[in-house]
Amino acid sequence: MRRIHTLRSTVSAGVIAAVAFGFAGAAAAQSDAPTTVDDIIVTAQKREQSLQEVPIVVTTLSQELLQNAGVRDIKDMQILTPGLTVTSTQSDGSTTIRIRGAGTVGDNPGLESSVGVVIDGVYRSRNSVGFGDLGELERIEVLKGPQGTLFGKNTSAGVVNILTARPSFTPGFEAELTGGNYGAIGGSASVTGPITDQLAGRLFIAMRERDGFYDVDLGDGPRTNTEDQDQSYWTGRGQLLLLPDDNSSIRLIADYSKREEFCCVGVQTRVGPTQPFIDALATGDGQRPPVSGFGTVPFSRTAYSNRGTPQEIEDGGVSLEANFDIPSMNATVTSISSWRDWSFQQGMDLDFTGADILYRENDGSNGYGVEALTQELRFAGTTDRFDWLVGGFASHERLYRNDSYSYGADYNAFASLLLTASIPAALGGPNAGRLQCFTNPQGFLINTVPFGPLPAGTPLCAAGVIPPSAAAPVFTPGKAYEDTYTQRSDTVALFTNNTVHLTDQFDINLGLRYTFERKNLVGRQNNLNNNGAACGGALANQNPA
């Protein structure tokens, strides 16, 4: 099946106004040592300003505070930032940021987050794309509330603005080695210094590994890894800073990171009515009830997964920032160009049991990627009574999504059990209302059947009474569905942000943004199995065991 959707001429504009008395808005700053507000410089409005003068709510995390707290990625920031919540669902590729409880709900990569992530002036269109070891940080600014005027269409809840450490003309070297439980070990090193009188460089590398903290019951296999939720990645970032004269600077950044880990399984907190079916099909324990004392045994983390859950994430990119001062106008021209490529793929046990029922293969048919080209140009200046900024932004983005699932060796039998056991007894059939030839170990019925609860251990049908059904179409083990989606997006925006200083204690801030966006989506949904015929065969199969 092939579907094509085109969204054209999406236009948005926004205007904001803020009035400041004494200090502009509510600003929150955190530091591990006493600091006056005047000491904190931020770029929340894409220009260097004192935090006291910014007309929005900002939480600023300084370099020293981030180091002391051990912050390496955005998830770590939650302990330092009130109102910031970062969650992942099925994998690290499905991550959502919320500020004050507001954020995009859902892990569909087609959804652009309402909390923007900006790293060194480059906007990351999906929250997951901004995750990983951030390396050496200069500071992080969390902007709360709508920021669409300056940062674009997908920042209605806020922005996480991350600034990494710049190259220095003063030679320096830092190294770190960490260790922890579950075999955790990690290290990082950085070096910076002058290359010539006008050129400085900085290089950062890091590697971290940790064993998984989930114990996995492998069931039928073929999975061999008995741990999950481990950590294994490395990252590197290189920078060059060129200062050709006193009025200009050029900064080039290139980075790459790769993760190869196992994620994610789930711990059973309770079992459902199909547990006897799964136990009968699986080798060993298919889906045991929770361990005794569950809830009071916090380190009991046993999960069931007969299929592998590997995930691979690659992220890389290049950005070029150029700043040119115009002293006669007390103004600065800024250009930021970037190219980024991010990809994610994974395997998954979709039934979360030891039976081989449904899974995703780690063969490139499950995952998504984002490739983006962006260009931003700004012209900003200031006078005694007026701070002004005008700019433009353009981007081209290609997003692809592959989704598939495969039938395991037990899928056909499991489907037959569910379908035939649900037939009302009045309709007849050897298994109608009987739930197959399985013992009821818990003393209650496991489906809606016409007779009442049976004592524990009562056979639900006599052995040998129900003959095997004749040959019928079956769900063939292997790939069942495979969908592919490709979305292309082109965006052009013009924006301005201006502050009028009416008095020393009274400012008015005005902003406007106009955005034109065009999106094109091509989707293909492929049925790779004989699902229709097999469904009828499973319904007729009265003794799938």
Secondary structure, DSSP 8 states (H G I E B T S, - for coil): -EEEEEEEEEEEEEEEEEEEESSSS--EEE-SS---GGG-EE-TTSS-EEGGG-SSEEEEEEHHHHHHHT--SGGGGGGTSTTEEEEESSSTTSEEEEETTB---S--TTS--SEEEEETTEEESSGGGG-S---SEEEEEEEES--HHHH-TT-SSEEEEEEE----SS-EEEEEEEEETTTEEEEEEEEEEESSSSEEEEEEEEEEEE--SEEEE-TT-S----EES-EEEEEEEEEEEEEEETTEEEEEEEEEEEEEEE----B-SS--TTHHHHHHHSSS-SS----TTTTT-TT--EEE-SS--EEEEEEEEEEEEEEEEEGGGTEEEEEEEEEEEEEEEE-EETT-SSS--EEE-SSSSSEEEEEEEEEEEEEEEE-SSEEEEEEEEEEEEEEEEEEEEEE-TTHHHHHHHHHHHTS-GGG--TTTTT--S-B-TTSS-SS--SS----TT-BSS-TTTS----------SEEEEEEEEEEEEEEEEEEEEEEEEEETTEEEEEEEEEEEEEEEEEEEEEE-S-HHHHHHHHHH-S---
